[in-house]
Amino acid sequence: MTSYSFLRGVFGLALSVSIFAQVRIPANGPGAGSPNFPSTTGPTGNTSPNYPNNFPGNNPPVEERPLYLSGKVVLDDGTPPPDRVAVQLVCRSTPKTIGYTDRKGYFSADVRDRQNMSQYEDASERNAGLAGNSPFPNSNSRASEMDRNLTGCDLQASLPGFRSDVYHLGARRSLDNPDVGTLFLHRLSNVEGLTISATSALAPKDAVKAFDKGQDDEKKQKWPDAQKELNKAVSLYPKYAAAWYELGNVQREQKDIDAARQSYAKALEADPKFVSPYLQLGDLAGHEQKWQEAADDTDRLLKLNPIDFPQAWLLNGIANFNLGKLDVAEKSAREGLSHDTAHQFPKMNLLLGVLLAQKQSYPEAAQNLRDYLRYAPKAEDADQVKKQLAEVEKVLEPQAKQQ
């Protein structure tokens, strides 16, 4: 019987600690979460569209012209969401945030403006399984520089806890009418927790103004200025859960972890169904290897919203693995994979592969290790995982010969 002493070693760095850098996500509009997300161990290719200025041969450079898409996002009852909502372009099954709504629900974005779009990327989008390929069809042809072919692409709003209407795009010219109309958000019946807080709708005008200014400063990485404005927002309106959450993010960026944890707790005190603070608290606990805390925080989040946070399932699985609750860890990994259809968190395949190898379910273990290498070919631990896969495949060789 082959010894699997490497099983714990996999998690010594690759899963127990570094994975927690992947899960910090924006929740309340531009600058939310963290404007510059930390690098991860997933694919490092650029997922932004590649729009060359020069083409092979004697073709002269083609001037990039804006290609705008605009419209409005509203809830089922026709009212705008209480906070800003991400608007995504989905090509080749891969979502990419191109902008956010304003406070009245309106949006406008130039899908050719790579620099502007990149500021809205979160870690999961940046490391989606494109391995550097453009999500836009025909993006390398000369003709598409003039008239972007978005056939097969969709436009949607993205708000955890809601299902968005989808607008199907096609070939579009720069001078075409950019208006796509209204996208409705439909509340999912089995989801209680949201990444927008109901308390935001009740915030007084001066508190909202300070909150918006704080987010702008956060986006520019002006951390002391952002903290000053967000402190002002919560002093004017102590139940401003979204402002407490952003204040926690700014404090975390400045390494004031105790203050950040207190701000996240204040956000949950103001709105217990505001799920984003749970994810950050679980992340902090994971960095400190406080596995029971990480498991408890992600448990609370997943009870409120089991659908939209595959990274929370991953954190929960890692925490339970380190607590020795292997069956619970396996369940979390499988549940997370079922919701991570874009393979944005391939560490779940690694987690499940290791757990299955420990249970001597070698064929499925091997497949999950292969999937991890396929979805994260440039991961820092890829060479180590290849060796682990080779060990599993050695066990499978005699079984294959007997068949």
N, C-alpha and C positions, 0 to 999 in steps of 0.2 A: 504494500500500500504506500503510495507516494505521500510524503510528508508535506503539509501545507503550512509550514512555519511562516511563509510570507504573508499570510492572511492579515495578521495584525499590522505588519509592517506597511502594508498598503495605506493604512489609515493614519500612520504616524505623522505624515505630512499631507499627502495628497487629499485625504478626506477629512481628517480630524480638524485641521486648521485652515489650510489655504482655501478650501472650498467656500468658507464663509465670506470670502471677498466677493463671491459671485452674486450674492443674494440681495444686495442693497438696491432697491428699485425706486424709481420716481413714482409718486402717488398723487400729487396734486398740481401737476402742470409743470411748465418749464422751470428747471432748477430744483425741482423737488427731489428728495432722496439725496443725491450728490451729483453736481454738475459734471464732474470728471470722475468717472467710475474707475476703480482699480482694475489693473489687468488681471486676467484669469488664466487658467491652464487649458482653456479650450482653444479652438482654431484662432489664429491671429491674423488671418486675412482680412482685408478691408471689405466690408459688406456694402459700402456706399457705391452708387452707380459710377461706372468708369466712363467719363465723357472726354475722349481725347480731343485735343485742339488741332492736331495734325494727323493726317492719314497717309497710308503708304502710297507710293507713286508720286505723281506730280500734282496731286490735288492741293489747292491752296487751303489754308486754315479756314475753318467754318466758324462763324461767329455764333456763340451760344445765345439763344434768345430765351427769355423766361417762358415757362409753361405753367400757368397757374391753374389750380383747382380750388374752388371756394364753395361754401355752402353753410349750412347750419345744423347743429346737433341739438335735439330736444328729447325730453323724457316722454313717456307714453301719453301724459296728459297735455303735452304741448309746451310745457314750461322748460326753460333752460336748466341744465344741471346746476347744482349749488356750487360747483367749482369747475375749474378748467378740465377739459377732457382731451385725451390724445386722439389724433386723427392719423390713421395708418393707411399706407399703400401696400397692398398684398399682391406680390408677383411671385410666381413659382412656389406658391404656398408659404412664402416667407413674408411676415409683416415687417414694415419699417415705418417708424413714426416720422411724419413729415411736418408736424406742427401741432398746435393746441388751439382749442376754442378760446374766445374771450369770455368775459363773464356773462354775456348775453347769448352765448352759444354759437357765435359766428366764427368761421375760420377761413383762412386764405393762405395758400402755400405754393411756392414755386418748386416743382418736383425736380428741377434741374439745378437747384442751388445746393450743392453738396455741403458747402461750409455751414449754411444755416441748418440743414437737416441733421448734420453730425452732432450738433449741440443737444438734440433731442434723443440721441441714442442712449439706451440703457445697456447694462452689461449683457443681458440676454440677447438683445438685438445685435450687438457688436460681435457676439460669439455664436450666432446662429449658424447652422451647419451649411454655410455656403462656401466655406473655404476660399473666400476671396472672389467668388464669381458675382457679377452684377445681378441683382434680382430683376432687372429690367430686360425684357426681350429685345433683341436686335440692337443692343446699346452700343455695339462696336461698328455699326455700319454708317456710312456717310449719310445716307438718306435719313436715318433715324436721328441724326443731329439736328436736322431741320424740322422734322415732324416725328415726334416720339410715338412709336407704336406701343400703346399700352393695352393692346388686345390680350385678353386673358388675365389682366390685372383688375383688382377690385379696390374700392375705397370704402373704408369703414371707420367707425368710431371705436375706441377701445376703453372700456371701463369695467374693471372686475365687478362681477355681480350682475352684469347686464349683457344682453345679446343685442348687437347692433344690426340695423338694416345694412344691406350691402349694395353699393352702386357699382355696376359692371362697366368698366371703361373700355375704350377701343382706341383706334388711331386718332390722335389729336394734334392739332396745329397750334402754334403759338397765339394766333389771333382768334381761335375758337372761343365761344362763350365759356368762361371757366366755371359757371355756376352748375353744381350737380344737384341742387335742391336741398331737401331736408332729410337728414338721417335720424331715425327714431331709435332710442335706446329702450329695450324691453327688459324689465326686472325679472331675473330668474327666480322662480318660485322657491327653490330649495337653498337659496343663499341669503343669509342674514347680514353678514359683514361686508363692508364696502371700503374702498380706498378714498372715498370722499366722505366728509363728515356732515351730518345733518346740522350741526351747530354752525357751520359756515354761513348758512342762509340767514342766520339771526345776528350776524356780526354787524356792529355799527359801522357807519361809513368811514370814520377815522381809523378804526382798527383794520378794516379792509385795505385802506390806503397804505398803512404801515406794513401790513402783511405783503402786499404786492411789491412795495419798495424793498422789503427784506428778501423776497424771492429774486428780484432783479440783482441785488447785491450778491446773493448766494450764487447765482448763475455766473457772475463775474469773478467769483472766488474772493470777494471782499468780505471776509468772514467777520471781522469786528463790526463793520457797518451793518452787515446782515443781522448779526446778533442784536445790535442796538435797536433796529427797526422791529424785529420779531419780539423782543422784550416789550417794546412799546405796544405792540398789537395785543399781547396777552395781558398786559396791565390794564388796557382799555376794556378788554373782554376776556375775563379769566376762563370762560368756557370755550375758547377758540381752539378746538382740538387740532385743526390743521396747522395753526401757528405754533402750538406747543411741539408738534411733530417736527416741523421745519427747524425750530429752535434746537431741538435735540440733534438734528442732522448737522447743523452748524457747529454746535458744541463738540460733536464727535470729530468733525474735521479739525478742530483745534485741540484735539486730544484730551478734552475735558470729559472723560467717560462717565464719571459719577454724575455730573450735571446733565449729561445727555440722557442717562438712564432715568433721572428724575423728571426730565421734560417729557420723555415718552410715557412715563407713568401718569403725568398730569394730562396728557392727551387722552389716555384711556379713562381717566377719572371723568373727564368731560364728556367722552363718548365711548362707552365700552364696546360698541360695534364697529369702531374705526380700526380696521385690521392692520394697517401699515405699521403702527408702533410695535405690535406683537412680533412682526418679522424682524425689526431692528433689534428688539430685546433678545430674541433668539439668536441673532447674529452675534451680538455682544457676548452672550453666554457661551456660544461656540468658540469664539476667539479665546476666551478664558478657560475653555475646556470644562465648563460647568454644565455637564451633560444633562443633569436632571432639569435644570432651569431651561436649557435649550429645548428639551422635550416638552416641558410644560407650556412654554410660550407658543411653540408651534402647534401643540394640541389645541390650545385656545383659538388660534387663528383658523385652523382647519375645521373646527366645529362650526365656525361662523361662515367660512367659505372654503369648501373642499375642492373647488373646481379650478379656480384661476391662479393658484399659487403652487406650481410643481416644485419650485425651489423650497417651499416650506415643507413639502413631503420629503424632499432630499435632506434638509436639515434635521427633520424628525427621524428619518432613517439613520443618519449618522449618529445622532445622539443616542438612540436606542441601541445601535450596534455597540457603542462604547459603554453603555450600561449593561451589556450582556443580554439584552432582550432581542435575540436574533429573529424570532418569529415576527415580532412587531416591526423590526427594521425591514424585514423582507416585504411585509405587507405595505409599508410606507413607500418603499422603492417601486413596487409594482403599481401602486396607486398613482404615484408621481409620474411614472412612465405613461400611464393611460391618459394623463392630461398634458403631457409634454409632446404634442404631435409634431412640433417643429424641431425637436431634439436640441433645445436650447440649453439643457442641463445634462450633458452626457455622463456626468459623474454618477448619475443614477444607474446607468448600465454597469459601471464599474462596481458600485456598491452591490447591486444584485448579483453580478458575476461572482464576486468574492463570497457572498453569502451562500450561493448555490454550490460553489466549489467546496465550501465547508460542509455542506449537507451531502456531498458526493453526487450531486445532480450535475455530472460533468458535461453532458451535451448542451444543456441550457446555459451552464456557466460559461462554456467556451463561446457560445453565440453572443452572450452579453459582453464579454471581453472584446470580441471582434467588433461588435457594434460601437463600443466605446472608442476603439482605435479608428473606426470609420468616421464617427462624428467629431472626434477631437484628434486628428492625425498629428497635430503639432503640440499636443499637450506635453508639459514638462516631464511627466512620468510615463510617456509613451514607451520608451525603451524598457522600463521596468515592467510595464504591463505586458509587453510582447514576450518577455521571459516567463511571466506568469502564465500567459496563454500557452506557451510552448510546453510547460509542465502539465497543464490540463490536457493538452492534445496527446501527450505521451501516454497518459492513462487511457485515452480513447482509442489509441492505435490497436491494441489487442482486441477490443470489442469490435472494431471495424473489420478486422480480418476474419473474425468468427461469423460475421453476417454474410 
